[in-house]
Amino acid sequence: MSFITFISLENVKAITSLSTTTIYRFIATGKFPHSINLGGRRVAWVEAEVQAWIESKTMEAKCSFVSGKPIWTVPDIPSTSDSPSKQLDTKMEELQNV
């Protein structure tokens, strides 16, 4: 059984380095996971969704340039037990050695 972990706005700000205003602006534009109303004025985020957002931002940054040149598509990465970020690092190293 997997458990869902909620994190507070303060924790979201701490792990993303985003301000409250930026978090809510990103939510409004569909660029960040929505919060969940826990009752009253208390809201929280699903930790896995925030972590997935962080991973996607990391991959976006890594996919922006290969060998100093912009790229617009991500090459196919074989499925392994490695994290997506590790897979991308490996693929980028392969491309730089070509």
C-alpha positions, 0 to 999 in steps of 0.5 A: 500500500502506498501512502500520499504525503501532504506538504505545507506551503512553507515546505513547498516554498523551501524545496522549490525556492519559489515565493508564495506569489510565484507558486500561485501564479504558476498554479493559475497558469497550469504550470504547477500542481494544485493544492488540496483543501484540507478543511477550513483555510488549510491547504497542502500539496501532494509531495509526489506531485511537487517532486515530479514538477521539480524533476520535470524542471530539472530535465527541461534545464538539462534538455535545453543544451547538448554540446552547447547547442540548443536541442528541441527534442529529447532523444529516446531513452531506454527504460531502466531502473535508473531515475529519469534524470540519470538516464538523461545524463547518460544519454547526454554523455553519449551524444557529447561523445559522438 
